[in-house]
Amino acid sequence: MNLPMQALGTIPKVEYYQMPKSQSERKKSMYIFTCLQVAIVVLLGYLLIGELSPRPTLESFVLFQAWNTQQLVLILLASLFVALVASISYKNINYTWKPFDWHNAFPKFLWFLNVVPNILAGISVCWYCEADVASVTKCDYVYTILDSIGVISARLARLECGLILLLSMRGEATWLFGLSNGFLGYAESIPLHRTLGWWCAFQSVLHGLVYFIFYFHNGGWKQLWIACFPVDKGDNTSSLNRLGLVNFFGVVGLLVFVPLGITAMQKIRQRYYHIFQTFHVPLSSLFLLFACLHDLPMLWFAIPGLACWCFGKLMWCRRQSNNNNNNTNNKLLFTPRLYEGNAKILNGTSGPWVEINVNVGSNFGNNCFAPIGKWVLMRVVPLGREMHPLSVVTTENGVLTTIVSAKAGNWSKCVATLAQSAEEHFKVEIEGPFPTGGGHWSWESNKVEAQQALLLIAGGAGLYGWLPGLATASSSGRPCHLIWCVKSEGDYHVLKDQLPHVVHIGVTVYITRSENDKYVNLFRNAPEHIKKRIEQTSENRLVSRGAFCLLFTPLAATFSGVVVSWFWLLYARSETIYMENLSMIEYIVQWRLLPIIYIMVAIGIVCVASSVFLRICISYPDIKADDYKPLPPCQIDGPGPTHEIKNGRPDIVSIIRKSSANVESQELVVASCGPTSLVKHVEEVVKSISVEFPDKRLEFSGTLPNW
């Protein structure tokens, strides 16, 4: 029989097992989680107030005295609480925690954060001038405005640089996945990383331009030349022009932003992805180096991100070392492990679609805590050095597989050409897997304490990454409704036998470019291309000591970096008098390079020392045969409701509105995957329709794949 598709509320209720959990345990977990989050918000709020307040605030209030020391303490405490929250989330995700709508709130918050402090810095000029009695009658307002905006823009760049590094992390070593309760996975962090990168570039350019004008206003071209370059000061003394040298590092860092920004622009990045991938990290590292030489506190804010990055690379090296121990062909330590792969054209599909299969072994990815889905970075060796993020699934025989459309881009087109050539089999490099974020919803029915309605809207090959989750929902009794948009009947035929045929999951397929004018008659016994058994998703968590190592080793590295920074700060205060007689090289090495080296060495020592305990500490639960099992044959091939097939494009507005009106539960999660245009449209519709149903909670979950 056909499942009624008018609303989610018409789906028959299914009795399923609920995991026992006492009310007191639930309240205790929520209380600890909430208290730690409040502590993080208070710490970061105080840090933002101290960093972004107009200069008179810091100089007149006792609370903000010794601010450099307070910065280090606040960074360390915030890192501690973030690691604790992340460890709690890794141990047991709280599916009842409802975060705010960060998809829409975060861009607005960034606008507020990057605009308002600079405005306040400008309008606080009168207060600043009146605070100095000696300058009441002769305060230079232009001088003060430029100096205030220059300071605030530099501090904003510090904050955003630290967040950029944290958002660039992926895998288990990142804190943000646990801190956000599963919202910020690999795919969700990249767009935020990109947005913050542009804001950091804006503040850095603003800082440089403002001080160029500042020095020109003070003494014309001569003063600008002396203040921005390490030239003779023209005062008939042999003392070092420290101001010019320090600002020169900033000028060089600003120039590095030119190629960094050009290669990161969306059209250039997508058209010349290999250039972007080759130069992005080196140029970013070069900018960070010169920024720290110009302003050492920039490194303090980057310490948590650098600690996570170093530990993440160490984890990658450990995995490669383990792989190479079993591969006698690899002579070099830490060389990438190459897997056997092949590509196949799926005939009859739009694009056409290309199936990529990589033999990675039965245990690949079982240690990835990815309750919703997982991503990998994949490099096809014959196509060059480019690594592309792809949503993947794992089959029962240890094959990692994904589907791409030949029309998705140049790389996908080259994969299709490779599949048609004699070089059908090739080497593939895999980095990952990384967890997919997007929300607190689950594919498993026993993870949702209060029944939560789930509406899935997928487009084209984007559905492929959801197949393991649909298998889990099918076997666990999780009610949901799938809307799948494809261009041709062939697209449906390819995956139709992987879609569930159970009562509690409704499937409606829209064929947007069908040759038939009426409903398409597609029968279940029609020929298909893919007959793989897809493994179900599993929330395979680390054991407690493994979570401790993964989340608290970066914290220990952060602690060591902060302690070294604090000792250097004390040393610099006591030895400032000895700077005067140093040469330029001595000053650069002793007072600019050494603190950076000390901090990075301290972080590196902790990360390397932790590698001794990695084999002991990091362990995962034993993978039993029942943990990763394909659907029983009766659930795929047995009697069940057929899929409803329609021609034309779906009316997304009508579908979401009817689902919201008729759903029995008080919460509806609308998840979307596929083309960027579809995901954006679904997000906009959910946002607009949520106003019509104030008594129900509508939540959007999706990732924009515009890499």
Buried (B, 14 or more C-beta within 10 A) or exposed (E): EEBBBEBBBBBEEBEBEEEEEEEEEEEEBEEEBEEBBEBBEEBBEBBBEBBBBBBBBBEEEEEBEEBBEBBBBBBBBBBBBBBBBBBBBBBEBBBEBEBEBBBEEBEEEBEEBBEEBBEBBBEBBEEBBEBEEEBEEEBBEEBBBBBBBBBBBBBBBBBBBBBBBBBBBBBBBBBBBBBBBBBBBBBBBBBBBBBBBBBBBBBBBBBBBBBBBBBBBBEEEEBBBBBBEBEEBEEEEEEBBBBBBBBBBBBBBBEBBEBBBBBBEEEBBBEEBBBBBBBBEEBBEBBBBBBBBBBBBBBBBBBBBBBBBBBBEBBBEBBBBEBBEEEEEBEEEBBBBBBEBBBBBBEBBBBBBBBBBBBBBBEBBBBBBBBBBBBBBBBBEEBBEBBBBBBBBBBEEBBBBBBBBBBBBBBBBBBBBBBBEEEEEBBBBBBBBBBBBBBBBBBBBEBBEEBBBBBBBBBBBBBBBBBBBBBBBBBBBBBBBBBBBBBBBBBBBBBBBBBBBBBBBBBBBBBBEBEEEEEBEBEEEEEBBBEBBBBBBBBBBBEEEBBBBBBBBBBBBBBBBBBBBBEBBEEBEEEEEEBEEBEEEEBBEBBBBEBBEBBBEBBBEBBEEBBEEBEEBBBBBEBEEEEBBBBEEEBBEEEBBBBBBBBEEBEBBEBBBBBBBEBEBEBBBBBBBBBEEBBBBBBBBBBEBBEEBEEBBBBBBBBBBBB
